[in-house]
Amino acid sequence: MPAVMSGQPSFQALLALGWSGRATVKPSGCGKFNAEPFPHADTWPYVRALVAAFGLDHCIRGSDWPHLKASQHIDYGPLLKLVEWLFPDPADRGRLLWETPRRLFGFGRHRYPLR
């Protein structure tokens, strides 16, 4: 873990919550706390630390698009590309983008008859 993270008690508390297994986190929104321009590589260690602490079964990808309060406009396509860079394994992306949200929100649990 980068040394800068060890001096951030709030982030350490968030990681501890992840290690407890009792919470889910949204490791996205990198454009809101970055120092570097897109693709915000300076935030990637934070995303990786969150995924390590929470596990992909407790991480859910989200987006504020198109309602971003960012210093620059970023279309949704590059944001999805960022997910590919951060999660190069298709199985990991499947867990992040589909399996975990489906389980957490109960998508597909109920079958309603078509009328």
HURANOR-V607230 format. One record per backbone hydrogen bond with DSSP energy under -0.5 kcal/mol. NH is the residue of the N-H (numbers start at 0). CO is the residue of the C=O. If there is no record, write none. Layout:
# HURANOR-V607230
NH;CO  NH;CO
This chain:
# HURANOR-V607230
4;1  5;1  5;2  6;2  6;3  7;4  8;6  11;7  12;8  13;9  14;10  15;11  16;12  17;13  18;14  19;15  20;16  20;17  21;16  24;57  26;24  27;25  31;28  32;29  39;36  42;39  43;40  45;42  46;42  47;43  48;44  49;45  50;46  51;47  52;48  53;49  54;50  57;54  58;55  59;24  60;95  66;63  78;74  79;75  80;76  81;77  82;78  83;79  84;80  85;81  86;82  89;87  92;88  93;89  94;90  95;91  96;92  97;93  98;93  99;94  101;97  102;98  103;99  104;100  105;101  106;101  108;105  111;109
